[in-house]
Amino acid sequence: MIYAALAVVVFLVFIVVGMYNSLVGLRVQADNAWADIDVQLKRRYDLIPNLVETVKGYAGHEKDTLEGVVAARNSAMSSQGPAAKAETEGVLTQALRQVFALAEAYPQLRAVESFNQLQQTLNQIEDTVQNARRYYNAVVRDLNTKIQQFPTNIIAGMFNFKPREFFEITAPAEREVPKVSFGTGAAQ
């Protein structure tokens, strides 16, 4: 009888340890996925000043647009957490789209090899960020689901596991077409 009770207790301990370890594993994966996003965003931030300088040489009178890109970059760099980062990244993406829309109006800028290389590199980084974001959101989905499911929710509550925020770029920034006005000298 005592062996049966001991076996049940050992079995329950193993289940609790398994649930705890699965939560820890997902938390570590989420941290790692966020670090991957952070690395790609830093690459993007480092590229933007070169892009702005290149455009400035050919479309310097588009000062408001270029200042908007710099301001959006600075805001994105200083934001913390997935929700705030997603919001500021949406603004930065919109500002960068305005710069590339400007390039359409300046054939001499489109002909510059360094601008084309910067644009291509930025597009590659954007793709990498998008893939990293998808992976992060999938891991966060799995973690948040485990935190809410019974009986893992009991273990999650005991050890203070909290749901994570998703990293979702705001929809308007991804779907809006940039508007460029050449009458005022500034993009809108």
ABEGO torsion letter per residue (X at the ends): XAAAAAAAAAAAAAAAAAAAAAAAAAAAAAAAAAAAAAAAAAAAAAAAAAAAAAAAAAAAAAAAAAAAAAAAAAAAAABBEAAAAAAAAAAAAAAAAAAAAAAAABAAAAABAAAAAAAAAAAAAAAAAAAAAAAAAAAAAAAAAAAABOAAAAAAAAAGBBBBBBBBBBAAAAABBBBBBAAAGBBX
